[in-house]
Each structure stands twice: as structure tokens, then as C-alpha cells.
């Protein structure tokens, strides 16, 4: 098996390679940090099978990037990966063993997948859907389809994932990321939480202007003539699903940012990240717009692979996940009052995009862009 993800695979021509893979392979200088960190991560990924590189280079690019980022997150958390040589994708050992199967929502044949590469600076965010309501409805239906595909899958022996001998007695988890549309990564964990728990938050203000949240039940999710029942975790067939892991940032851009922080990139390439962060004010009604130049801070503020991963616990799971199993993930649990309790080690972006600049003045231009972004955000919030 090749030692690098970017070595040519026999009988794989450029015509069948993913265009996003070709960008990484052919733009050596621009993606130097990405390639090095991806190869370093892959070198320690004992769970990868022989088809991993071929799929990474062709039709399975997005799922393989998700698996690589999830492995890196589990590795930095100290988990021991037991090699199974098959399904599910990750079998964690140690004091809190867990089985994890990764999946993605995918575009229709011939359609463009999510834009998980970095973007060039431009005035308008290129990844915001034109019709937000319709895009969110599609996101929920596509996520539900991907999850159900895994719940209904059976092996040649007729076993579901959780019935396999090496998985029995372990919590079973599905990790999900959405790539079904060019703008799919814009969507946050919120709509997925609504689908899994069958509840949505309702915001109101009291006489003093304080934000009051209550919960209401959701019965279905609809897009056009298609509808599905809400509350997957409440349905009997989901009792064996202990949790769902979700991310909208397990992407090439994450590897590029972290690789740049580690000093793997050339001096004439600079990156900046911008997006929305949670506002610590309990009465805030909108995120804080924030931007930063990658690497303009100390090691203690560096991004981790765990950031951006959410774990939504099934309150009716037959085998719950022990507390503290996934340090660094943002955790979501349904409370008795129908609201979802969210806990996080540190604030993380709801959604973001990464811009890359190249040239002798790249860092100065990136800092100027960040200053303008912050000024615009301050003026619009004021």
C-alpha cells in the first residue's frame, strides 16, 4: 500500500479522480501544510483498509477526509483504536469501548459536493444557500437518509452493526457530515438536533428583555411532497444507536489550518478564518461574528481536531455512552423539560469558512482583511 495519500494509485486515471483531490495533489506549495499533516495522520491510522487511498482519490474523497479527521480527534483524546479489518470504521478500546461508523450525505450523480476547500477572499460568503428554509429542509432529509442507511444495513450474515460479535456490549455511534450540496457545510448542528430529539427551541423575551427558551414538539420534517417523522431517537429501531457524532468542519480546510499552525506551510501562504461564535451573554439572540489569522497566537490557542465535533446522546439508548468518553467534543443531551443541554470545553464556530492568500505580503493582507471583517461586524451589530 502506498505510504502517501497523494501517490498515484495503479489503474486510477485523472478522469476518475475527485477534482478536490487533484487540487491538493497538484498545488504543492499552496497545500503543502495540508498534504504533510494528512500524510502524518494517515501514517498512524491503523484502522484504514487497503482501499482507503483509492477511495480518497476518487469517489470517496469526502467520507475519507471525515474518517481521517475523526481518527485524528480520537487519537488526540487518547483513545486506543482496535483494528477490526472491517465494519464499523472505528472500534475504541480502553475503559470506555465504543464502536463508531462514519457516513456522509452525498450529492446526486453529477451534482457538486460541498465546497470543503478554502475560498479566495470575496465580498459575499460563497457558501450561504440561496433559499435557507429549503436548504435546511433538504439538510434534515439527507441527514436522516444517511443515518437510516446505516441503521438498516445488514452484513452477509444478516447482522446489524451492533449485532456483530466484536461490537456487542459496546455503545454504537454513527458519525455524520453533510456533503450533499455545494453549501451543505453551512448547516449547523441545530436542525439535526431537532430531528434526532423531535424538539425545537422557541425563543421569546420577557418584560425585562431577557431571553426565555421553551421547547415544542416536532411531529414531522417536510420538503415539498416528501415528509419524514421527527424524533429518530424516540423510535424503537434507534434504541441501539447510542449517539450521533456530527461535524460541519471535518474538512480539508481544518487540516490546512492545523498544519499551518504547526509551521508546515510556506512563508508566502497565509490563512484566515471567519464565522459565527456563541455569544456568552445568555440574553443574546445572535452569534458573535469573529475572524482571525491562522497562527497569530500562541500554542495554547491552537485549534484541535476535536473542535467542531458534536456528540448528540440518545436518552433512550440501550447502551449509553459513559460521561467523559469524548473530551473536547461539544456534547448535547435532552433535558426533562425538552430543552437540549449543550456543554463545550471552549466556544466553537457554528459555521465558518477559511480564506487562503499567497504572495510575499500574504500575512499583511490577511490581517487587513480580518480588521475590516471585525469592523463590519461591529458596525452591523451596533
Secondary structure, DSSP 8 states (H G I E B T S, - for coil): --SSTTS--TT--GGGS-HHHHHHHH-TTTTHHHHHHHHHHHHT-TT--TTHHHHHHTTTHHHHHHHHHHHHHHHHTT--B---SSSSSEEE-SSS-EEEEEEEEE--TTS-----S-B---SS-TTS-SSHHHHHHHHHHHHHHHHHHHHH---TTS--GGGSTTTTTSEEEEEEEEESSTTGGG--HHHHHHHHHTEEEEEEE-TT--EEEEEEE--EEEETTEEEES-GGGSGGGTT--EEEEES--SHHHHHHHHHHTT-S-TTEEEEEEEEE--S-TT--S-EEEEEETTSS-GGG---SSTTEEEEE-TT-SS---TTTTTTSEEEEE-TTS-EEEE-SS--EEEEEEEEEESTTHHHHHHHHHHHHHHHHHHHH-
